[in-house]
Amino acid sequence: MTKKRTIIIGASSEIAKALAVEVLTQLDDNLILISRTSNSDNLTNNSHVKQILVKDYSSQAIAQAVSEIRQIKQQPITQVFICHGVLHSDDIQPEKRLEDINCSSFQQVMITNALTPILWLQQLTPLIAGDKPCKIVIFSARVGSISDNRLGGWYSYRASKAALNMMIKTSAIELARRAKNIKIIAFHPGTTDTQLSKPFQNNVPENKLFTCQFVAKQLLTIIDHIEIDHTASYVDWQGQSINW
């Protein structure tokens, strides 16, 4: 069996770590992990794993990371996972009311959730485009669906994921013309037991709070069955399509 390469970006997140373990366990791929902080797990001691650290997620840092990937003479890149996302931080909280909207917080959420993943796609496309199939999974969220919004609130997070979805669809239209081997998937992992969801878990039914390991296994199964059809897909943890 021909070995392939997987790239995980934002590799220090909890879901990304679980995904890395599953990739190595299930697929025995060569794995490139990209993050701002060194992975504290034993993954980086694996001979199949290459770690690339970036100072930040600016255009310049992303370009440098992709340049490092280009210099690694290995197998073709067949899947990429872009795991960026912020819902809250010390300075950011999801808005419940119009009065809660803050310009600085909004800009941070939009840059992290919407712009940064597309900057990675921008830089990676020349490297990946060709005759080898490659699936790119970008972590989105169901709340980015405009047609599915029935609860309101979370203005910045919803807006950032909706903007991300629009750029994913737009990119897929362009790549259908110039990089037909690439398939882009917007993925909603469900409510996962991570720091991102921790403050909001009390309202989640017990059977709807997923472990990172469960989400990672689901995702690998889902993308294995998704065809490269020159359009974008927007799916949840069950593999079910979400209305844009």
C-alpha positions in Angstrom: 0.0 0.0 0.0 1.3 3.4 -1.0 1.9 5.7 2.0 0.4 9.1 1.9 0.6 12.3 3.9 -1.8 14.0 6.2 -1.6 17.6 7.4 -3.3 18.8 10.6 -3.3 22.5 11.1 -4.1 23.9 14.6 -2.6 20.6 15.9 -2.5 21.6 19.5 -6.4 21.6 19.9 -8.0 18.7 21.6 -9.8 17.4 18.6 -6.7 17.8 16.4 -4.7 15.7 18.9 -7.3 12.9 18.8 -7.4 13.1 15.0 -3.6 12.7 14.8 -3.7 9.6 16.9 -6.5 8.1 14.8 -4.7 8.9 11.5 -1.5 7.1 12.7 -3.5 4.2 14.1 -5.9 3.7 11.2 -4.0 4.8 8.2 -0.3 4.7 9.1 0.1 7.9 7.1 3.1 10.2 7.3 1.7 13.1 9.4 2.6 16.8 9.5 1.4 18.7 12.5 1.3 22.5 12.4 0.7 24.6 15.5 1.9 27.6 17.5 2.9 25.4 20.5 4.8 22.2 20.7 2.7 19.1 21.0 3.2 17.7 24.5 2.1 14.2 23.6 4.4 11.5 22.4 3.2 12.0 18.8 6.3 14.0 17.9 8.6 11.1 18.8 7.0 9.0 16.1 9.2 8.6 13.0 6.1 9.2 10.8 5.4 12.6 12.4 6.9 16.0 11.4 6.1 19.0 13.5 6.2 22.6 12.2 5.9 25.4 14.7 4.6 28.8 13.6 5.0 32.1 15.5 1.4 33.1 14.6 -1.1 32.6 11.8 -0.2 35.7 9.8 0.1 35.4 6.0 3.9 35.4 6.3 4.0 32.7 8.9 1.6 30.5 6.9 3.7 31.0 3.8 6.9 30.0 5.7 5.2 26.8 7.0 4.0 25.8 3.5 7.6 26.4 2.3 8.8 23.9 4.9 6.2 21.4 3.8 7.4 21.8 0.2 10.9 20.9 1.2 9.8 17.6 2.7 10.4 15.0 0.0 7.8 12.5 0.8 4.5 11.0 -0.4 1.6 13.0 -1.9 -0.6 15.0 0.5 -4.0 13.4 0.4 -5.8 15.0 3.2 -5.6 18.3 5.2 -7.5 19.2 8.4 -7.7 22.8 9.3 -8.9 22.9 13.0 -8.9 26.6 13.8 -11.7 28.1 15.9 -12.5 30.4 18.8 -15.8 30.9 20.6 -14.6 32.5 23.8 -11.4 33.6 25.6 -10.3 35.8 28.5 -11.4 38.8 26.4 -14.2 37.3 24.3 -17.6 36.0 25.2 -20.5 35.0 22.9 -22.9 37.8 22.6 -26.5 37.2 23.9 -27.8 40.7 22.9 -27.1 43.3 20.3 -25.7 45.5 23.2 -22.9 42.9 23.7 -21.3 43.3 20.3 -17.7 44.6 20.6 -15.7 45.7 17.6 -12.4 44.3 18.8 -13.8 41.0 19.8 -15.7 40.7 16.5 -12.6 41.3 14.5 -10.6 38.6 16.5 -13.3 36.0 16.0 -13.7 36.8 12.3 -9.9 36.6 11.7 -9.5 33.3 13.6 -12.6 31.5 12.3 -13.1 32.9 8.8 -9.9 34.4 7.4 -7.2 32.2 8.8 -8.5 28.9 7.4 -8.8 30.5 3.9 -5.2 31.8 4.1 -4.1 28.2 4.6 -6.2 27.1 1.7 -4.7 30.0 -0.4 -1.1 28.9 0.4 -1.6 25.2 0.2 -3.5 25.1 -3.1 -0.4 25.5 -5.4 1.3 22.7 -3.4 -1.6 20.3 -3.6 -3.1 20.9 -7.0 -2.3 18.2 -9.5 -3.4 14.7 -10.3 -3.5 13.2 -6.8 -6.8 13.4 -5.0 -6.8 15.6 -1.9 -9.6 16.3 0.6 -9.4 19.4 2.7 -11.5 19.5 5.9 -12.2 22.9 7.4 -13.8 22.9 10.9 -17.0 25.0 10.7 -20.2 24.7 12.8 -23.9 24.2 12.4 -24.5 27.7 13.7 -22.8 29.0 10.6 -25.9 27.9 8.7 -28.1 31.0 8.0 -31.1 28.9 7.1 -30.8 26.9 10.3 -30.6 29.9 12.7 -33.6 29.7 15.0 -32.1 30.7 18.3 -30.2 33.9 17.6 -27.4 35.1 19.7 -23.7 34.4 19.4 -23.4 37.1 16.8 -19.6 37.0 16.1 -19.3 33.3 16.1 -22.3 32.7 13.8 -21.2 35.5 11.5 -17.6 34.1 11.3 -18.7 30.6 10.5 -21.2 31.8 7.9 -18.4 33.9 6.3 -16.2 30.9 6.4 -18.9 28.8 4.7 -19.3 31.3 2.0 -15.6 31.4 1.3 -15.4 27.6 1.3 -18.2 27.5 -1.3 -16.6 30.2 -3.4 -13.2 28.5 -3.2 -14.7 25.2 -4.3 -16.2 26.9 -7.4 -12.8 28.3 -8.3 -10.9 25.1 -7.6 -13.4 23.1 -9.8 -11.8 24.9 -12.7 -8.1 25.0 -11.7 -7.5 22.2 -9.2 -10.0 19.4 -9.9 -8.3 17.0 -7.6 -9.2 19.0 -4.5 -12.4 18.5 -2.4 -13.3 21.0 0.3 -15.5 19.9 3.3 -16.9 22.2 5.9 -17.3 20.0 9.0 -19.5 20.4 12.1 -18.1 18.2 14.8 -21.1 18.5 17.2 -20.7 19.6 20.8 -17.4 18.1 21.8 -15.9 17.9 25.3 -13.3 20.5 24.8 -12.3 23.9 26.4 -14.3 25.6 23.6 -17.6 24.1 24.7 -16.8 23.8 28.5 -18.8 26.8 29.7 -21.9 25.7 27.7 -22.0 22.0 28.4 -24.7 22.2 31.2 -27.4 22.7 28.5 -26.2 19.8 26.3 -28.0 16.4 26.6 -25.7 13.7 27.8 -25.8 11.7 24.6 -25.0 14.8 22.5 -21.7 15.7 24.2 -19.0 13.8 22.3 -15.5 12.8 23.1 -12.7 14.0 20.9 -11.9 10.4 20.0 -15.4 9.8 18.8 -15.4 12.9 16.6 -12.0 12.0 15.1 -13.2 8.5 14.2 -16.4 9.8 12.8 -14.6 12.3 10.7 -12.1 9.8 9.2 -15.0 7.5 8.3 -17.0 10.4 6.7 -14.3 11.7 4.5 -13.3 8.2 3.4 -16.8 8.0 1.8 -17.0 11.5 0.4 -16.3 11.7 -3.4 -14.3 14.4 -5.1 -17.1 16.0 -7.0 -15.8 19.5 -7.7 -18.2 21.1 -5.2 -18.1 22.0 -1.5 -19.8 19.8 1.2 -21.1 21.0 4.5 -21.6 18.0 6.8 -22.1 17.1 10.5 -20.5 14.4 12.7 -23.0 11.9 11.3 -22.1 12.7 7.7 -25.4 14.3 7.1 -25.6 17.4 4.9 -26.3 20.8 6.6 -28.2 23.5 4.7 -25.9 26.4 3.9 
